Amino acid sequence: MGDYHQGFQVVTDPRIKERDYGNLTGKNKDEIEKENPVQYKLWHRSYDVPPPGGECIKDVEVRVMSFLNDILPTLKPDDVVFISAHANSIRPMRKYFEHLSNDEMCSYEYTPGKIYSYQI
C-alpha cells in the first residue's frame, strides 16, 4: 500500500458486497420502475421482498451482521476501522449502530463517498 500506509491490514470480505439483484442485475432502475411500477417499490426498498432471483435487504442484513459479529469482538479500544461498502451493505450497519427500524434502514438514500463514523 505504499510508504504512507504502513502497519495496517486490508481485509476483503464477501459478506459486505453489494446486494444481489438477481434477474434485475444490470438493468436500469428507471426502466424497471416503468415496466413493473408496483413490484419495483417492493423490490427496491422492501425489507423482505427480494427481486426475482435476488436478495432482499433482510438477506443482506444477515450476511452483514455475520461480518460485524465476527469483527467487533476482535477490536481493541484504540483500533480504527474503515469499512468501504455498497449502500445496501451500509444499511444494516447503520441500523445496528444507530438503532434504526427496518423502515428507516430501507428508506434512506445514500450519497457516494459519504462517511459514517461510530465510536464503539
N, CA and C atoms as a LAMMPS dump frame, in Angstrom:
ITEM: TIMESTEP
0
ITEM: NUMBER OF ATOMS
360
ITEM: BOX BOUNDS ff ff ff
-5.0000000000000000e+02 5.0000000000000000e+02
-5.0000000000000000e+02 5.0000000000000000e+02
-5.0000000000000000e+02 5.0000000000000000e+02
ITEM: ATOMS id mol type element x y z
1 1 1 N 0.814 -1.197 0
2 1 2 C 0 0 0
3 1 3 C 0.855 1.257 0
4 2 1 N 2.121 1.122 -0.195
5 2 2 C 2.977 2.291 -0.309
6 2 3 C 3.548 2.732 1.026
7 3 1 N 4.376 3.77 0.958
8 3 2 C 5.086 4.269 2.128
9 3 3 C 4.179 4.981 3.128
10 4 1 N 3.02 5.429 2.699
11 4 2 C 2.176 6.241 3.557
12 4 3 C 1.192 5.434 4.394
13 5 1 N 1.078 4.159 4.138
14 5 2 C 0.057 3.364 4.818
15 5 3 C 0.639 2.073 5.379
16 6 1 N 1.671 2.211 6.171
17 6 2 C 2.282 1.03 6.761
18 6 3 C 1.601 0.693 8.08
19 7 1 N 1.622 -0.59 8.418
20 7 2 C 1.118 -1.023 9.71
21 7 3 C -0.384 -1.206 9.783
22 8 1 N -1.022 -1.372 8.674
23 8 2 C -2.451 -1.665 8.736
24 8 3 C -2.746 -2.872 7.87
25 9 1 N -3.87 -3.473 8.127
26 9 2 C -4.261 -4.698 7.441
27 9 3 C -5.482 -4.425 6.576
28 10 1 N -5.442 -4.888 5.338
29 10 2 C -6.585 -4.792 4.439
30 10 3 C -7.288 -6.139 4.436
31 11 1 N -8.581 -6.124 4.689
32 11 2 C -9.377 -7.343 4.705
33 11 3 C -10.484 -7.186 3.666
34 12 1 N -10.628 -8.173 2.814
35 12 2 C -11.722 -8.206 1.855
36 12 3 C -12.677 -9.297 2.305
37 13 1 N -13.952 -8.959 2.4
38 13 2 C -14.92 -9.933 2.901
39 13 3 C -16.176 -9.891 2.031
40 14 1 N -16.554 -11.013 1.431
41 14 2 C -17.72 -11.024 0.541
42 14 3 C -19.05 -10.765 1.254
43 15 1 N -19.057 -10.814 2.572
44 15 2 C -20.307 -10.582 3.295
45 15 3 C -20.751 -9.114 3.243
46 16 1 N -19.849 -8.206 2.845
47 16 2 C -20.247 -6.807 2.752
48 16 3 C -20.297 -6.327 1.296
49 17 1 N -20.443 -7.282 0.384
50 17 2 C -20.577 -6.929 -1.032
51 17 3 C -21.969 -6.335 -1.297
52 18 1 N -22.166 -5.834 -2.503
53 18 2 C -23.451 -5.248 -2.892
54 18 3 C -24.54 -6.309 -2.898
55 19 1 N -25.728 -5.844 -2.753
56 19 2 C -26.923 -6.691 -2.823
57 19 3 C -27.019 -7.335 -4.202
58 20 1 N -27.437 -8.582 -4.236
59 20 2 C -27.649 -9.303 -5.498
60 20 3 C -29.063 -9.002 -5.991
61 21 1 N -29.153 -8.352 -7.131
62 21 2 C -30.46 -8.009 -7.693
63 21 3 C -31.018 -9.102 -8.602
64 22 1 N -30.351 -10.244 -8.653
65 22 2 C -30.873 -11.384 -9.398
66 22 3 C -31.148 -11.064 -10.85
67 23 1 N -32.373 -11.356 -11.304
68 23 2 C -32.757 -11.163 -12.703
69 23 3 C -32.752 -9.695 -13.122
70 24 1 N -32.689 -8.787 -12.166
71 24 2 C -32.687 -7.359 -12.474
72 24 3 C -31.28 -6.784 -12.595
73 25 1 N -30.261 -7.573 -12.29
74 25 2 C -28.886 -7.099 -12.334
75 25 3 C -28.551 -6.559 -13.718
76 26 1 N -27.959 -5.373 -13.733
77 26 2 C -27.541 -4.747 -14.977
78 26 3 C -28.625 -3.952 -15.675
79 27 1 N -29.838 -4.001 -15.149
80 27 2 C -30.937 -3.258 -15.769
81 27 3 C -31.051 -1.875 -15.129
82 28 1 N -31.518 -0.918 -15.894
83 28 2 C -31.713 0.447 -15.438
84 28 3 C -32.931 0.506 -14.522
85 29 1 N -32.759 1.109 -13.336
86 29 2 C -33.873 1.109 -12.371
87 29 3 C -35.066 1.921 -12.856
88 30 1 N -34.848 2.95 -13.684
89 30 2 C -35.977 3.715 -14.231
90 30 3 C -36.812 2.852 -15.168
91 31 1 N -36.14 2.015 -15.964
92 31 2 C -36.86 1.103 -16.872
93 31 3 C -37.623 0.046 -16.085
94 32 1 N -36.991 -0.474 -15.041
95 32 2 C -37.654 -1.483 -14.2
96 32 3 C -38.903 -0.878 -13.568
97 33 1 N -38.787 0.344 -13.071
98 33 2 C -39.932 1.007 -12.445
99 33 3 C -41.047 1.234 -13.461
100 34 1 N -40.697 1.606 -14.681
101 34 2 C -41.694 1.844 -15.724
102 34 3 C -42.403 0.544 -16.118
103 35 1 N -41.638 -0.547 -16.227
104 35 2 C -42.193 -1.838 -16.634
105 35 3 C -42.959 -2.535 -15.509
106 36 1 N -42.543 -2.321 -14.272
107 36 2 C -43.122 -3.017 -13.111
108 36 3 C -43.347 -2.029 -11.969
109 37 1 N -44.243 -1.056 -12.125
110 37 2 C -44.366 0.004 -11.121
111 37 3 C -44.734 -0.492 -9.719
112 38 1 N -45.577 -1.492 -9.621
113 38 2 C -45.983 -1.987 -8.301
114 38 3 C -44.86 -2.795 -7.66
115 39 1 N -44.288 -3.721 -8.422
116 39 2 C -43.234 -4.579 -7.879
117 39 3 C -41.955 -3.796 -7.599
118 40 1 N -41.674 -2.782 -8.422
119 40 2 C -40.43 -2.031 -8.267
120 40 3 C -40.267 -1.496 -6.848
121 41 1 N -41.311 -0.868 -6.326
122 41 2 C -41.214 -0.291 -4.983
123 41 3 C -40.911 -1.371 -3.947
124 42 1 N -41.546 -2.522 -4.09
125 42 2 C -41.263 -3.63 -3.171
126 42 3 C -39.832 -4.142 -3.339
127 43 1 N -39.432 -4.362 -4.578
128 43 2 C -38.094 -4.895 -4.824
129 43 3 C -37.019 -3.901 -4.382
130 44 1 N -37.278 -2.63 -4.612
131 44 2 C -36.261 -1.6 -4.389
132 44 3 C -36.019 -1.319 -2.907
133 45 1 N -37.07 -1.221 -2.107
134 45 2 C -36.884 -0.808 -0.719
135 45 3 C -37.576 -1.68 0.32
136 46 1 N -38.183 -2.761 -0.095
137 46 2 C -38.828 -3.637 0.871
138 46 3 C -37.781 -4.383 1.688
139 47 1 N -38.044 -4.562 2.948
140 47 2 C -37.129 -5.284 3.823
141 47 3 C -37.038 -6.76 3.465
142 48 1 N -38.185 -7.37 3.146
143 48 2 C -38.17 -8.824 2.994
144 48 3 C -38.766 -9.35 1.687
145 49 1 N -38.869 -8.512 0.667
146 49 2 C -39.332 -8.969 -0.645
147 49 3 C -38.179 -8.821 -1.631
148 50 1 N -37.584 -9.942 -2.058
149 50 2 C -36.448 -9.854 -2.98
150 50 3 C -36.897 -9.665 -4.427
151 51 1 N -36.038 -9.072 -5.248
152 51 2 C -36.322 -9.076 -6.678
153 51 3 C -36.204 -10.516 -7.183
154 52 1 N -36.775 -10.825 -8.335
155 52 2 C -36.718 -12.202 -8.837
156 52 3 C -35.273 -12.727 -8.921
157 53 1 N -35.017 -13.812 -8.202
158 53 2 C -33.693 -14.437 -8.222
159 53 3 C -32.638 -13.706 -7.427
160 54 1 N -33.02 -12.695 -6.639
161 54 2 C -32.039 -11.884 -5.921
162 54 3 C -32.239 -11.881 -4.42
163 55 1 N -31.613 -10.903 -3.781
164 55 2 C -31.656 -10.772 -2.323
165 55 3 C -32.553 -9.614 -1.913
166 56 1 N -33.257 -9.802 -0.817
167 56 2 C -33.948 -8.679 -0.185
168 56 3 C -32.96 -8.063 0.814
169 57 1 N -33.312 -6.931 1.357
170 57 2 C -32.417 -6.258 2.299
171 57 3 C -32.234 -7.104 3.56
172 58 1 N -33.242 -7.87 3.934
173 58 2 C -33.11 -8.766 5.085
174 58 3 C -31.994 -9.786 4.846
175 59 1 N -31.894 -10.313 3.626
176 59 2 C -30.818 -11.249 3.289
177 59 3 C -29.453 -10.59 3.43
178 60 1 N -29.355 -9.353 2.964
179 60 2 C -28.102 -8.602 3.075
180 60 3 C -27.77 -8.381 4.549
181 61 1 N -28.791 -8.052 5.335
182 61 2 C -28.582 -7.821 6.761
183 61 3 C -28.007 -9.068 7.447
184 62 1 N -28.476 -10.232 7.091
185 62 2 C -27.981 -11.469 7.708
186 62 3 C -26.481 -11.622 7.471
187 63 1 N -26.043 -11.415 6.239
188 63 2 C -24.609 -11.601 5.979
189 63 3 C -23.759 -10.468 6.54
190 64 1 N -24.274 -9.234 6.516
191 64 2 C -23.526 -8.11 7.083
192 64 3 C -23.405 -8.266 8.602
193 65 1 N -24.46 -8.708 9.251
194 65 2 C -24.391 -8.899 10.702
195 65 3 C -23.439 -10.032 11.06
196 66 1 N -23.343 -11.037 10.222
197 66 2 C -22.356 -12.096 10.442
198 66 3 C -20.941 -11.496 10.421
199 67 1 N -20.692 -10.62 9.461
200 67 2 C -19.41 -9.92 9.368
201 67 3 C -19.149 -9.095 10.63
202 68 1 N -20.125 -8.269 11.024
203 68 2 C -19.944 -7.427 12.215
204 68 3 C -19.754 -8.266 13.475
205 69 1 N -20.524 -9.339 13.608
206 69 2 C -20.402 -10.199 14.789
207 69 3 C -19.045 -10.874 14.866
208 70 1 N -18.401 -11.076 13.735
209 70 2 C -17.05 -11.642 13.731
210 70 3 C -15.988 -10.589 14.041
211 71 1 N -16.159 -9.387 13.509
212 71 2 C -15.1 -8.38 13.634
213 71 3 C -15.157 -7.584 14.946
214 72 1 N -16.346 -7.26 15.427
215 72 2 C -16.447 -6.392 16.608
216 72 3 C -15.751 -6.958 17.846
217 73 1 N -15.878 -8.245 18.15
218 73 2 C -15.207 -8.767 19.356
219 73 3 C -13.679 -8.746 19.276
220 74 1 N -13.123 -8.598 18.077
221 74 2 C -11.67 -8.613 17.923
222 74 3 C -11.042 -7.234 18.098
223 75 1 N -11.854 -6.192 18.182
224 75 2 C -11.333 -4.83 18.226
225 75 3 C -10.815 -4.464 19.605
226 76 1 N -9.708 -3.728 19.596
227 76 2 C -9.123 -3.209 20.828
228 76 3 C -9.574 -1.751 20.991
229 77 1 N -9.492 -1.195 22.197
230 77 2 C -10.011 0.154 22.443
231 77 3 C -9.487 1.246 21.494
232 78 1 N -8.246 1.174 21.075
233 78 2 C -7.689 2.23 20.218
234 78 3 C -7.716 1.889 18.725
235 79 1 N -8.332 0.788 18.359
236 79 2 C -8.391 0.412 16.946
237 79 3 C -9.24 1.396 16.151
238 80 1 N -8.814 1.638 14.944
239 80 2 C -9.585 2.431 13.994
240 80 3 C -9.862 1.505 12.815
241 81 1 N -11.13 1.382 12.455
242 81 2 C -11.534 0.5 11.369
243 81 3 C -12.241 1.341 10.32
244 82 1 N -11.838 1.177 9.075
245 82 2 C -12.503 1.841 7.96
246 82 3 C -13.126 0.759 7.105
247 83 1 N -14.438 0.829 6.911
248 83 2 C -15.141 -0.154 6.094
249 83 3 C -15.656 0.555 4.85
250 84 1 N -15.296 0.038 3.719
251 84 2 C -15.783 0.561 2.443
252 84 3 C -16.754 -0.47 1.879
253 85 1 N -18.002 -0.034 1.664
254 85 2 C -19.023 -0.984 1.224
255 85 3 C -20.074 -0.265 0.382
256 86 1 N -20.895 -1.048 -0.282
257 86 2 C -22 -0.519 -1.069
258 86 3 C -23.14 -0.096 -0.15
259 87 1 N -24.015 0.757 -0.676
260 87 2 C -25.111 1.316 0.123
261 87 3 C -25.965 0.244 0.785
262 88 1 N -26.294 -0.817 0.056
263 88 2 C -27.161 -1.836 0.65
264 88 3 C -26.476 -2.631 1.746
265 89 1 N -25.152 -2.649 1.763
266 89 2 C -24.43 -3.27 2.867
267 89 3 C -24.263 -2.296 4.031
268 90 1 N -24.262 -1.011 3.711
269 90 2 C -24.167 0 4.767
270 90 3 C -25.475 0.085 5.551
271 91 1 N -26.59 -0.188 4.887
272 91 2 C -27.895 -0.096 5.557
273 91 3 C -27.939 -0.872 6.88
274 92 1 N -27.608 -2.169 6.894
275 92 2 C -27.674 -2.899 8.171
276 92 3 C -26.637 -2.432 9.186
277 93 1 N -25.503 -1.909 8.699
278 93 2 C -24.516 -1.369 9.64
279 93 3 C -25.086 -0.144 10.337
280 94 1 N -25.708 0.728 9.582
281 94 2 C -26.345 1.905 10.185
282 94 3 C -27.474 1.485 11.12
283 95 1 N -28.245 0.487 10.703
284 95 2 C -29.325 0.011 11.577
285 95 3 C -28.748 -0.423 12.919
286 96 1 N -27.681 -1.174 12.873
287 96 2 C -27.052 -1.688 14.096
288 96 3 C -26.512 -0.55 14.966
289 97 1 N -25.687 0.316 14.391
290 97 2 C -25.02 1.353 15.181
291 97 3 C -25.938 2.51 15.565
292 98 1 N -26.957 2.783 14.75
293 98 2 C -27.845 3.914 15.012
294 98 3 C -29.204 3.488 15.564
295 99 1 N -29.385 2.194 15.764
296 99 2 C -30.637 1.648 16.318
297 99 3 C -31.85 2.071 15.479
298 100 1 N -31.751 1.867 14.176
299 100 2 C -32.818 2.227 13.242
300 100 3 C -33.848 1.114 13.15
301 101 1 N -35.049 1.47 12.763
302 101 2 C -36.067 0.47 12.454
303 101 3 C -35.795 -0.078 11.047
304 102 1 N -36.455 -1.167 10.711
305 102 2 C -36.325 -1.703 9.347
306 102 3 C -36.771 -0.681 8.31
307 103 1 N -37.881 0.001 8.581
308 103 2 C -38.381 1.005 7.637
309 103 3 C -37.387 2.145 7.45
310 104 1 N -36.798 2.613 8.55
311 104 2 C -35.797 3.681 8.438
312 104 3 C -34.59 3.203 7.643
313 105 1 N -34.117 2.019 7.969
314 105 2 C -32.949 1.472 7.286
315 105 3 C -33.193 1.381 5.782
316 106 1 N -34.36 0.926 5.398
317 106 2 C -34.661 0.71 3.976
318 106 3 C -34.935 2.008 3.225
319 107 1 N -35.328 3.048 3.916
320 107 2 C -35.795 4.261 3.244
321 107 3 C -34.686 5.22 2.828
322 108 1 N -33.55 5.182 3.476
323 108 2 C -32.52 6.178 3.221
324 108 3 C -31.872 6.029 1.853
325 109 1 N -31.594 7.168 1.227
326 109 2 C -30.79 7.213 0.011
327 109 3 C -29.365 7.521 0.451
328 110 1 N -28.397 7.072 -0.319
329 110 2 C -27.001 7.25 0.063
330 110 3 C -26.245 8.058 -0.968
331 111 1 N -25.391 8.938 -0.467
332 111 2 C -24.521 9.744 -1.3
333 111 3 C -23.192 9.009 -1.412
334 112 1 N -22.746 8.724 -2.631
335 112 2 C -21.448 8.055 -2.776
336 112 3 C -20.337 8.831 -2.063
337 113 1 N -19.514 8.115 -1.334
338 113 2 C -18.388 8.714 -0.634
339 113 3 C -18.707 9.294 0.728
340 114 1 N -19.959 9.262 1.136
341 114 2 C -20.329 9.791 2.459
342 114 3 C -19.728 8.89 3.534
343 115 1 N -19.218 9.498 4.587
344 115 2 C -18.582 8.754 5.662
345 115 3 C -19.486 8.773 6.896
346 116 1 N -19.698 7.615 7.473
347 116 2 C -20.43 7.454 8.724
348 116 3 C -19.393 7.046 9.758
349 117 1 N -19.382 7.703 10.905
350 117 2 C -18.371 7.447 11.917
351 117 3 C -19.049 7.049 13.22
352 118 1 N -18.533 5.989 13.833
353 118 2 C -19.106 5.486 15.085
354 118 3 C -17.988 5.205 16.073
355 119 1 N -18.232 5.484 17.339
356 119 2 C -17.31 5.095 18.404
357 119 3 C -17.941 3.945 19.15
358 120 1 N -17.175 2.901 19.323
359 120 2 C -17.686 1.695 19.979
360 120 3 C -17.052 1.602 21.358
